[in-house]
Amino acid sequence: MSKRIGVVLLSFLLIFSGLLLGTTEAKPEWAGKQHQQERTQLDKNNNGKVKNVIYMIPDGFNADYATNYRWYKGDDAVWDEHLKGMFKTYSANSRVTDSAAAGTAMATGVKTNNGVVGLDKDGNKVETILEASKKEGKSTGLVATSTITHATPAVFAAHVESRNNQAVIAKQYIANDVDVLLGGGKDYFTLESDGGKQKDDHLIEQAKDKGYTFIETRQELKAINNKDKKVLGLFANDALAPELHRDLTEEPSLAEMTTAAIDVLSQNKDGFFLMVEGSQIDWAGHAHDAAWAMSDVEAFEKAVEVAIEYAKRDGKTLVVIGGDHETGGMTVGANGVYDVEPEILKEVTATGNFMAQELNQQRSNIREVIEKYTPFTLSDEEVQVIKDSKNPANEINDILSDKVLIGWTSGAHTGVDIPVYAYGPQSERFVGLLENTDLPIIMAEVMKIELNN
C-alpha cells in the first residue's frame, strides 16, 4: 500500500515539475497575452454575425502573382495575413477553366462548361449568391475594370449560353435591378444608332426611368451621396484603361469605385452583397506584361484596403478574396537564375501595347521608345527581335519580363489551385483545400440565406 502511494506521489511530482518547466519555458507572460488576443479574435471571426459580403476577385491571380507582388511592393500585401486556404478551379468540361465557368462556380456553387454564364452544364438557369441576397432584401452591386458586362461580373446577375452576349447581359442587369453597376462598357447599354450595341433598347434611359443615377466620370462618382440608392456608372465605351494609363483619363480607380459602391449599398439596413473584380490582372497575364500585371494588382490591393477598413468599422462584414483562375503561367524566377526582381517594374510607365503603338512604321525608334517608358536599354539583338515580330507588343513584354526574371508558360489560363483570403466574421470557414463551388455556399450559410441550386 505504502509502495503504491509512493509511486503515485512520485508521478505527481514529475508531472507537476514538467508543467512548471513547460510553463516557464514555453509561456512567458507576453506570449500568453498574445495567444489570448489571437484566440479572442478567432472566436469572434468564427461566431460573429454576417450582414454584408464583399467578394473580391483578382482575375487571373494566384500565389505566383502574390509572391511577385510582394517583392514588387517591398512588403506584405494587405491580404497576406488573411490567407485561409486554397481552392480548385477546373470546370465541368475542362481541367483548365475560363472566366465564365470559373465565375459561375464561384457565384452559384455549380460547375458548368467553359464559356457559359449562370447556367449549369445542361443549360438550366442556376441562382447566384447575388440573386439570393437580393431575394432576402439586401442591396447588390458589381464593380469591374473591364466592361461591366464581361464574364466575371456577368455570372452574378445574368444567365446566357455564351459570355460573348454582352448586350443581352446588360439587359438582364437592368431587368434584375442590380443596385450598383460600376465599370466600363457603355456601348452595351446604348443603341446601335448611337454607336452602341443595343438594337432596340436604350438601357441607360431605361435605368434612369427605374431610379438609377447615371454617371460617366470620376468627378461624378465622387459626387455620389446618400440620396443615390441605385447607380449606373459607365466610365468608358469599352473597358477602362489599364492602371498604368488611368491618369490619362477621367476614369475612376478601382478603390474609388469600391468606396462609392459601399457608400451606396451600406444604406440598406438589411445589408448588401458586393462583387469587385480586378479584371485586367488577367489581361496582363495573357499578354505576358509583368508591369501591367503588378500595377493592376497594386490597384486591386488599394480596393481591398477599402473593403477591409469598412469591415473593421462595421463588424458584420465578411470580405472574401480569391482569383477565379491563374493566367499566363507566371513564375517567380526564370532563365535558370536563382533570383527575381519585379521591383524594377515600378519604373515602367506604359504597357507593352502602348509602347508598340508608339513605334513608327519602319520600327526604327524601338530603342528610344523602350528607354522612354522603361529603365532598360535594349541590345541590338533585342531590337531586331522586336523589329521582325508580327506582334511587337508580345516581344516587348517577354523581353521586359526576362529582364526582371519573371517567366511565363502559357498565353492562356492554367489549372493550378488558387489561394483564398478572408477577413471578418466567419472567415475561418474558408480554411483548407476547397472547391471553387464551396465559396458561395459558405457565403450563403453565414449570411443565413437560401441559395437554391
NORLINDA-V672021 format. One record per residue. N is the residue number from 1. RES is the residue in one letter. SS is DSSP state (H for helix, E for strand, - for the rest). PHI is phi in whole degrees, -180 to 180 (NA if undefined). PSI is psi in whole degrees, -180 to 180 (NA if undefined). Layout:
n->N res->RES ss->SS phi->PHI psi->PSI
n->N res->RES ss->SS phi->PHI psi->PSI
This chain:
n->1 res->M ss->- phi->NA psi->-47
n->2 res->S ss->H phi->-66 psi->-33
n->3 res->K ss->H phi->-64 psi->-41
n->4 res->R ss->H phi->-64 psi->-42
n->5 res->I ss->H phi->-63 psi->-39
n->6 res->G ss->H phi->-64 psi->-41
n->7 res->V ss->H phi->-64 psi->-43
n->8 res->V ss->H phi->-63 psi->-45
n->9 res->L ss->H phi->-63 psi->-42
n->10 res->L ss->H phi->-63 psi->-44
n->11 res->S ss->H phi->-61 psi->-42
n->12 res->F ss->H phi->-61 psi->-45
n->13 res->L ss->H phi->-64 psi->-40
n->14 res->L ss->H phi->-65 psi->-44
n->15 res->I ss->H phi->-64 psi->-45
n->16 res->F ss->H phi->-63 psi->-42
n->17 res->S ss->H phi->-63 psi->-40
n->18 res->G ss->H phi->-63 psi->-40
n->19 res->L ss->H phi->-64 psi->-42
n->20 res->L ss->H phi->-62 psi->-45
n->21 res->L ss->H phi->-64 psi->-43
n->22 res->G ss->H phi->-63 psi->-41
n->23 res->T ss->H phi->-66 psi->-43
n->24 res->T ss->H phi->-67 psi->-40
n->25 res->E ss->H phi->-84 psi->-37
n->26 res->A ss->H phi->-103 psi->-17
n->27 res->K ss->- phi->-131 psi->67
n->28 res->P ss->- phi->-62 psi->161
n->29 res->E ss->H phi->-56 psi->-43
n->30 res->W ss->H phi->-66 psi->-36
n->31 res->A ss->H phi->-68 psi->-38
n->32 res->G ss->H phi->-62 psi->-42
n->33 res->K ss->H phi->-66 psi->-43
n->34 res->Q ss->H phi->-63 psi->-44
n->35 res->H ss->H phi->-62 psi->-41
n->36 res->Q ss->H phi->-65 psi->-41
n->37 res->Q ss->H phi->-64 psi->-43
n->38 res->E ss->H phi->-64 psi->-41
n->39 res->R ss->H phi->-65 psi->-40
n->40 res->T ss->H phi->-63 psi->-44
n->41 res->Q ss->H phi->-65 psi->-40
n->42 res->L ss->H phi->-63 psi->-44
n->43 res->D ss->H phi->-61 psi->-40
n->44 res->K ss->H phi->-63 psi->-44
n->45 res->N ss->H phi->-65 psi->-36
n->46 res->N ss->H phi->-73 psi->-34
n->47 res->N ss->H phi->-110 psi->-9
n->48 res->G ss->- phi->-70 psi->157
n->49 res->K ss->- phi->-78 psi->138
n->50 res->V ss->- phi->-108 psi->114
n->51 res->K ss->- phi->-100 psi->-36
n->52 res->N ss->E phi->-127 psi->149
n->53 res->V ss->E phi->-128 psi->130
n->54 res->I ss->E phi->-115 psi->113
n->55 res->Y ss->E phi->-103 psi->114
n->56 res->M ss->E phi->-115 psi->121
n->57 res->I ss->E phi->-120 psi->107
n->58 res->P ss->E phi->-85 psi->96
n->59 res->D ss->- phi->-59 psi->127
n->60 res->G ss->- phi->88 psi->3
n->61 res->F ss->- phi->-94 psi->136
n->62 res->N ss->- phi->-142 psi->-163
n->63 res->A ss->H phi->-64 psi->-32
n->64 res->D ss->H phi->-67 psi->-42
n->65 res->Y ss->H phi->-62 psi->-42
n->66 res->A ss->H phi->-62 psi->-42
n->67 res->T ss->H phi->-69 psi->-48
n->68 res->N ss->H phi->-60 psi->-39
n->69 res->Y ss->H phi->-66 psi->-36
n->70 res->R ss->H phi->-61 psi->-43
n->71 res->W ss->H phi->-69 psi->-38
n->72 res->Y ss->H phi->-59 psi->-46
n->73 res->K ss->H phi->-75 psi->-33
n->74 res->G ss->- phi->85 psi->16
n->75 res->D ss->- phi->-166 psi->169
n->76 res->D ss->- phi->-64 psi->148
n->77 res->A ss->- phi->-79 psi->161
n->78 res->V ss->- phi->-61 psi->-27
n->79 res->W ss->- phi->-84 psi->-17
n->80 res->D ss->H phi->-56 psi->-43
n->81 res->E ss->H phi->-73 psi->-7
n->82 res->H ss->H phi->-109 psi->16
n->83 res->L ss->E phi->-62 psi->131
n->84 res->K ss->E phi->-117 psi->-46
n->85 res->G ss->E phi->-167 psi->-157
n->86 res->M ss->E phi->-135 psi->162
n->87 res->F ss->E phi->-142 psi->154
n->88 res->K ss->E phi->-85 psi->153
n->89 res->T ss->- phi->-124 psi->-4
n->90 res->Y ss->- phi->-56 psi->151
n->91 res->S ss->- phi->-98 psi->-178
n->92 res->A ss->- phi->-67 psi->-28
n->93 res->N ss->- phi->-123 psi->12
n->94 res->S ss->- phi->-159 psi->146
n->95 res->R ss->- phi->-75 psi->-16
n->96 res->V ss->- phi->-118 psi->116
n->97 res->T ss->- phi->-86 psi->161
n->98 res->D ss->- phi->-101 psi->178
n->99 res->S ss->H phi->-70 psi->-32
n->100 res->A ss->H phi->-67 psi->-49
n->101 res->A ss->H phi->-67 psi->-42
n->102 res->A ss->H phi->-63 psi->-46
n->103 res->G ss->H phi->-64 psi->-41
n->104 res->T ss->H phi->-60 psi->-44
n->105 res->A ss->H phi->-61 psi->-42
n->106 res->M ss->H phi->-75 psi->-18
n->107 res->A ss->H phi->-99 psi->-26
n->108 res->T ss->H phi->-121 psi->-21
n->109 res->G ss->- phi->83 psi->15
n->110 res->V ss->- phi->-129 psi->130
n->111 res->K ss->- phi->-73 psi->146
n->112 res->T ss->- phi->-144 psi->-180
n->113 res->N ss->- phi->-82 psi->153
n->114 res->N ss->- phi->-55 psi->138
n->115 res->G ss->- phi->93 psi->-12
n->116 res->V ss->- phi->-95 psi->139
n->117 res->V ss->E phi->-117 psi->115
n->118 res->G ss->- phi->69 psi->19
n->119 res->L ss->E phi->-128 psi->153
n->120 res->D ss->- phi->-81 psi->-178
n->121 res->K ss->- phi->-68 psi->-14
n->122 res->D ss->- phi->-98 psi->4
n->123 res->G ss->- phi->89 psi->10
n->124 res->N ss->- phi->-86 psi->141
n->125 res->K ss->E phi->-66 psi->136
n->126 res->V ss->- phi->-122 psi->142
n->127 res->E ss->- phi->-76 psi->141
n->128 res->T ss->- phi->-99 psi->162
n->129 res->I ss->H phi->-64 psi->-31
n->130 res->L ss->H phi->-67 psi->-46
n->131 res->E ss->H phi->-65 psi->-39
n->132 res->A ss->H phi->-65 psi->-36
n->133 res->S ss->H phi->-68 psi->-42
n->134 res->K ss->H phi->-60 psi->-42
n->135 res->K ss->H phi->-61 psi->-29
n->136 res->E ss->- phi->-91 psi->11
n->137 res->G ss->- phi->90 psi->6
n->138 res->K ss->- phi->-83 psi->152
n->139 res->S ss->E phi->-79 psi->156
n->140 res->T ss->E phi->-136 psi->150
n->141 res->G ss->E phi->-153 psi->154
n->142 res->L ss->E phi->-132 psi->134
n->143 res->V ss->E phi->-133 psi->135
n->144 res->A ss->E phi->-156 psi->158
n->145 res->T ss->E phi->-98 psi->-3
n->146 res->S ss->E phi->-86 psi->-169
n->147 res->T ss->E phi->-61 psi->143
n->148 res->I ss->- phi->-68 psi->-15
n->149 res->T ss->- phi->-94 psi->9
n->150 res->H ss->- phi->-69 psi->172
n->151 res->A ss->H phi->-55 psi->-50
n->152 res->T ss->H phi->-66 psi->-51
n->153 res->P ss->H phi->-63 psi->-34
n->154 res->A ss->H phi->-59 psi->-37
n->155 res->V ss->- phi->-65 psi->-15
n->156 res->F ss->- phi->-88 psi->-17
n->157 res->A ss->- phi->-149 psi->20
n->158 res->A ss->- phi->-146 psi->162
n->159 res->H ss->- phi->-144 psi->100
n->160 res->V ss->E phi->-141 psi->155
n->161 res->E ss->- phi->-72 psi->-28
n->162 res->S ss->- phi->-131 psi->133
n->163 res->R ss->- phi->-61 psi->-18
n->164 res->N ss->- phi->-76 psi->-12
n->165 res->N ss->- phi->-81 psi->60
n->166 res->Q ss->H phi->-69 psi->-29
n->167 res->A ss->H phi->-67 psi->-39
n->168 res->V ss->H phi->-69 psi->-40
n->169 res->I ss->H phi->-59 psi->-43
n->170 res->A ss->H phi->-60 psi->-43
n->171 res->K ss->H phi->-59 psi->-43
n->172 res->Q ss->H phi->-67 psi->-35
n->173 res->Y ss->H phi->-55 psi->-50
n->174 res->I ss->H phi->-70 psi->-40
n->175 res->A ss->H phi->-64 psi->-34
n->176 res->N ss->- phi->-89 psi->1
n->177 res->D ss->- phi->57 psi->47
n->178 res->V ss->- phi->-65 psi->123
n->179 res->D ss->- phi->-69 psi->-37
n->180 res->V ss->E phi->-130 psi->125
n->181 res->L ss->E phi->-129 psi->115
n->182 res->L ss->E phi->-133 psi->123
n->183 res->G ss->E phi->167 psi->-154
n->184 res->G ss->E phi->-97 psi->-173
n->185 res->G ss->- phi->100 psi->29
n->186 res->K ss->H phi->-57 psi->-34
n->187 res->D ss->H phi->-57 psi->-31
n->188 res->Y ss->H phi->-80 psi->-3
n->189 res->F ss->H phi->-113 psi->-1
n->190 res->T ss->- phi->-119 psi->159
n->191 res->L ss->E phi->-70 psi->151
n->192 res->E ss->H phi->-58 psi->-35
n->193 res->S ss->H phi->-65 psi->-21
n->194 res->D ss->H phi->-103 psi->13
n->195 res->G ss->- phi->92 psi->8
n->196 res->G ss->- phi->-97 psi->-159
n->197 res->K ss->- phi->-115 psi->-5
n->198 res->Q ss->E phi->-89 psi->130
n->199 res->K ss->- phi->-77 psi->-42
n->200 res->D ss->- phi->-124 psi->-24
n->201 res->D ss->- phi->-112 psi->124
n->202 res->H ss->- phi->-90 psi->92
n->203 res->L ss->H phi->-68 psi->-27
n->204 res->I ss->H phi->-66 psi->-42
n->205 res->E ss->H phi->-67 psi->-40
n->206 res->Q ss->H phi->-61 psi->-41
n->207 res->A ss->H phi->-64 psi->-43
n->208 res->K ss->H phi->-60 psi->-42
n->209 res->D ss->H phi->-63 psi->-26
n->210 res->K ss->- phi->-91 psi->7
n->211 res->G ss->- phi->98 psi->7
n->212 res->Y ss->- phi->-76 psi->141
n->213 res->T ss->E phi->-87 psi->124
n->214 res->F ss->E phi->-99 psi->130
n->215 res->I ss->E phi->-135 psi->157
n->216 res->E ss->- phi->-134 psi->-8
n->217 res->T ss->- phi->-133 psi->165
n->218 res->R ss->H phi->-60 psi->-40
n->219 res->Q ss->H phi->-66 psi->-40
n->220 res->E ss->H phi->-66 psi->-35
n->221 res->L ss->H phi->-64 psi->-42
n->222 res->K ss->H phi->-66 psi->-22
n->223 res->A ss->- phi->-86 psi->-4
n->224 res->I ss->- phi->-60 psi->138
n->225 res->N ss->- phi->-138 psi->-173
n->226 res->N ss->- phi->-73 psi->0
n->227 res->K ss->- phi->-82 psi->-17
n->228 res->D ss->- phi->-92 psi->108
n->229 res->K ss->- phi->-93 psi->-27
n->230 res->K ss->- phi->-137 psi->133
n->231 res->V ss->E phi->-135 psi->131
n->232 res->L ss->E phi->-115 psi->108
n->233 res->G ss->E phi->-114 psi->112
n->234 res->L ss->E phi->-120 psi->103
n->235 res->F ss->- phi->-99 psi->2
n->236 res->A ss->- phi->-160 psi->154
n->237 res->N ss->- phi->-65 psi->-38
n->238 res->D ss->- phi->-117 psi->-137
n->239 res->A ss->- phi->-71 psi->161
n->240 res->L ss->- phi->-69 psi->164
n->241 res->A ss->- phi->-69 psi->152
n->242 res->P ss->- phi->-56 psi->154
n->243 res->E ss->H phi->-55 psi->-34
n->244 res->L ss->H phi->-62 psi->-22
n->245 res->H ss->H phi->-120 psi->7
n->246 res->R ss->H phi->-63 psi->-31
n->247 res->D ss->H phi->-71 psi->-8
n->248 res->L ss->H phi->-88 psi->0
n->249 res->T ss->- phi->-123 psi->-180
n->250 res->E ss->- phi->-102 psi->21
n->251 res->E ss->- phi->-85 psi->144
n->252 res->P ss->- phi->-78 psi->163
n->253 res->S ss->- phi->-79 psi->166
n->254 res->L ss->H phi->-64 psi->-37
n->255 res->A ss->H phi->-64 psi->-40
n->256 res->E ss->H phi->-66 psi->-40
n->257 res->M ss->H phi->-67 psi->-39
n->258 res->T ss->H phi->-64 psi->-43
n->259 res->T ss->H phi->-59 psi->-48
n->260 res->A ss->H phi->-64 psi->-42
n->261 res->A ss->H phi->-62 psi->-45
n->262 res->I ss->H phi->-63 psi->-41
n->263 res->D ss->H phi->-59 psi->-42
n->264 res->V ss->H phi->-74 psi->-49
n->265 res->L ss->H phi->-69 psi->-32
n->266 res->S ss->- phi->-72 psi->-4
n->267 res->Q ss->- phi->-71 psi->-18
n->268 res->N ss->- phi->-81 psi->118
n->269 res->K ss->- phi->-65 psi->-19
n->270 res->D ss->- phi->-87 psi->-3
n->271 res->G ss->- phi->101 psi->-175
n->272 res->F ss->E phi->-154 psi->162
n->273 res->F ss->E phi->-124 psi->128
n->274 res->L ss->E phi->-133 psi->131
n->275 res->M ss->E phi->-110 psi->130
n->276 res->V ss->E phi->-123 psi->123
n->277 res->E ss->E phi->-113 psi->130
n->278 res->G ss->E phi->-88 psi->84
n->279 res->S ss->- phi->-67 psi->-37
n->280 res->Q ss->H phi->-89 psi->-1
n->281 res->I ss->H phi->-59 psi->-42
n->282 res->D ss->H phi->-62 psi->-46
n->283 res->W ss->H phi->-64 psi->-38
n->284 res->A ss->H phi->-63 psi->-38
n->285 res->G ss->H phi->-65 psi->-43
n->286 res->H ss->H phi->-59 psi->-38
n->287 res->A ss->H phi->-85 psi->-6
n->288 res->H ss->- phi->60 psi->31
n->289 res->D ss->- phi->-96 psi->94
n->290 res->A ss->H phi->-67 psi->-36
n->291 res->A ss->H phi->-68 psi->-43
n->292 res->W ss->H phi->-61 psi->-44
n->293 res->A ss->H phi->-59 psi->-50
n->294 res->M ss->H phi->-67 psi->-38
n->295 res->S ss->H phi->-69 psi->-34
n->296 res->D ss->H phi->-77 psi->-29
n->297 res->V ss->H phi->-65 psi->-41
n->298 res->E ss->H phi->-61 psi->-43
n->299 res->A ss->H phi->-65 psi->-38
n->300 res->F ss->H phi->-65 psi->-41
n->301 res->E ss->H phi->-60 psi->-39
n->302 res->K ss->H phi->-63 psi->-36
n->303 res->A ss->H phi->-69 psi->-39
n->304 res->V ss->H phi->-62 psi->-40
n->305 res->E ss->H phi->-59 psi->-41
n->306 res->V ss->H phi->-60 psi->-47
n->307 res->A ss->H phi->-64 psi->-44
n->308 res->I ss->H phi->-69 psi->-38
n->309 res->E ss->H phi->-62 psi->-41
n->310 res->Y ss->H phi->-63 psi->-44
n->311 res->A ss->H phi->-62 psi->-37
n->312 res->K ss->H phi->-64 psi->-42
n->313 res->R ss->H phi->-71 psi->-39
n->314 res->D ss->H phi->-79 psi->-43
n->315 res->G ss->- phi->81 psi->-10
n->316 res->K ss->- phi->-126 psi->21
n->317 res->T ss->E phi->-114 psi->128
n->318 res->L ss->E phi->-99 psi->127
n->319 res->V ss->E phi->-109 psi->123
n->320 res->V ss->E phi->-120 psi->131
n->321 res->I ss->E phi->-126 psi->124
n->322 res->G ss->E phi->-166 psi->132
n->323 res->G ss->- phi->-70 psi->158
n->324 res->D ss->- phi->-83 psi->-23
n->325 res->H ss->- phi->-174 psi->176
n->326 res->E ss->E phi->-100 psi->149
n->327 res->T ss->E phi->-127 psi->130
n->328 res->G ss->- phi->92 psi->-13
n->329 res->G ss->- phi->63 psi->44
n->330 res->M ss->- phi->-60 psi->141
n->331 res->T ss->- phi->-120 psi->159
n->332 res->V ss->- phi->-105 psi->93
n->333 res->G ss->- phi->107 psi->148
n->334 res->A ss->- phi->-161 psi->167
n->335 res->N ss->- phi->63 psi->27
n->336 res->G ss->- phi->75 psi->10
n->337 res->V ss->- phi->-101 psi->135
n->338 res->Y ss->- phi->-87 psi->67
n->339 res->D ss->- phi->-169 psi->169
n->340 res->V ss->- phi->-155 psi->142
n->341 res->E ss->- phi->-136 psi->54
n->342 res->P ss->H phi->-66 psi->-19
n->343 res->E ss->H phi->-60 psi->-24
n->344 res->I ss->H phi->-64 psi->-26
n->345 res->L ss->H phi->-66 psi->-15
n->346 res->K ss->H phi->-61 psi->-23
n->347 res->E ss->H phi->-90 psi->-1
n->348 res->V ss->- phi->-89 psi->127
n->349 res->T ss->- phi->-115 psi->11
n->350 res->A ss->- phi->-151 psi->154
n->351 res->T ss->- phi->-75 psi->163
n->352 res->G ss->H phi->-61 psi->-38
n->353 res->N ss->H phi->-61 psi->-44
n->354 res->F ss->H phi->-63 psi->-45
n->355 res->M ss->H phi->-65 psi->-39
n->356 res->A ss->H phi->-63 psi->-36
n->357 res->Q ss->H phi->-70 psi->-20
n->358 res->E ss->- phi->-82 psi->-10
n->359 res->L ss->- phi->-73 psi->141
n->360 res->N ss->- phi->-78 psi->174
n->361 res->Q ss->- phi->-61 psi->-35
n->362 res->Q ss->- phi->-86 psi->-8
n->363 res->R ss->- phi->56 psi->39
n->364 res->S ss->- phi->-90 psi->-5
n->365 res->N ss->- phi->-111 psi->24
n->366 res->I ss->H phi->-59 psi->-51
n->367 res->R ss->H phi->-61 psi->-40
n->368 res->E ss->H phi->-65 psi->-42
n->369 res->V ss->H phi->-64 psi->-46
n->370 res->I ss->H phi->-63 psi->-41
n->371 res->E ss->H phi->-70 psi->-26
n->372 res->K ss->H phi->-71 psi->-39
n->373 res->Y ss->H phi->-109 psi->-4
n->374 res->T ss->- phi->-139 psi->168
n->375 res->P ss->- phi->-87 psi->9
n->376 res->F ss->- phi->-102 psi->149
n->377 res->T ss->- phi->-113 psi->127
n->378 res->L ss->- phi->-83 psi->148
n->379 res->S ss->- phi->-77 psi->166
n->380 res->D ss->H phi->-61 psi->-37
n->381 res->E ss->H phi->-66 psi->-42
n->382 res->E ss->H phi->-66 psi->-40
n->383 res->V ss->H phi->-61 psi->-43
n->384 res->Q ss->H phi->-67 psi->-37
n->385 res->V ss->H phi->-61 psi->-45
n->386 res->I ss->H phi->-67 psi->-41
n->387 res->K ss->H phi->-64 psi->-36
n->388 res->D ss->H phi->-88 psi->-8
n->389 res->S ss->- phi->-77 psi->145
n->390 res->K ss->- phi->-75 psi->-22
n->391 res->N ss->- phi->-132 psi->84
n->392 res->P ss->H phi->-62 psi->-30
n->393 res->A ss->H phi->-62 psi->-43
n->394 res->N ss->H phi->-61 psi->-42
n->395 res->E ss->H phi->-67 psi->-41
n->396 res->I ss->H phi->-59 psi->-47
n->397 res->N ss->H phi->-64 psi->-43
n->398 res->D ss->H phi->-67 psi->-38
n->399 res->I ss->H phi->-66 psi->-44
n->400 res->L ss->H phi->-67 psi->-38
n->401 res->S ss->H phi->-62 psi->-43
n->402 res->D ss->H phi->-57 psi->-39
n->403 res->K ss->H phi->-68 psi->-25
n->404 res->V ss->- phi->-107 psi->8
n->405 res->L ss->- phi->64 psi->38
n->406 res->I ss->- phi->-105 psi->125
n->407 res->G ss->- phi->-102 psi->165
n->408 res->W ss->- phi->-138 psi->140
n->409 res->T ss->- phi->-113 psi->-7
n->410 res->S ss->- phi->-155 psi->155
n->411 res->G ss->- phi->-97 psi->2
n->412 res->A ss->- phi->-119 psi->-158
n->413 res->H ss->E phi->-85 psi->164
n->414 res->T ss->E phi->-122 psi->171
n->415 res->G ss->- phi->-105 psi->22
n->416 res->V ss->- phi->-72 psi->160
n->417 res->D ss->- phi->-70 psi->156
n->418 res->I ss->E phi->-120 psi->137
n->419 res->P ss->E phi->-72 psi->144
n->420 res->V ss->E phi->-118 psi->134
n->421 res->Y ss->E phi->-117 psi->148
n->422 res->A ss->E phi->-152 psi->144
n->423 res->Y ss->E phi->-136 psi->140
n->424 res->G ss->- phi->113 psi->-175
n->425 res->P ss->- phi->-58 psi->138
n->426 res->Q ss->- phi->71 psi->13
n->427 res->S ss->H phi->-65 psi->-25
n->428 res->E ss->H phi->-70 psi->-9
n->429 res->R ss->H phi->-67 psi->-14
n->430 res->F ss->H phi->-99 psi->13
n->431 res->V ss->- phi->-75 psi->142
n->432 res->G ss->E phi->107 psi->-174
n->433 res->L ss->E phi->-93 psi->112
n->434 res->L ss->E phi->-108 psi->168
n->435 res->E ss->E phi->-90 psi->152
n->436 res->N ss->H phi->-62 psi->-25
n->437 res->T ss->H phi->-70 psi->-19
n->438 res->D ss->H phi->-70 psi->-29
n->439 res->L ss->H phi->-60 psi->-53
n->440 res->P ss->H phi->-68 psi->-28
n->441 res->I ss->H phi->-66 psi->-43
n->442 res->I ss->H phi->-63 psi->-43
n->443 res->M ss->H phi->-59 psi->-45
n->444 res->A ss->H phi->-62 psi->-43
n->445 res->E ss->H phi->-62 psi->-45
n->446 res->V ss->H phi->-75 psi->-25
n->447 res->M ss->H phi->-84 psi->-7
n->448 res->K ss->- phi->60 psi->47
n->449 res->I ss->- phi->-123 psi->160
n->450 res->E ss->- phi->-92 psi->127
n->451 res->L ss->- phi->-112 psi->102
n->452 res->N ss->- phi->-89 psi->81
n->453 res->N ss->- phi->-134 psi->NA
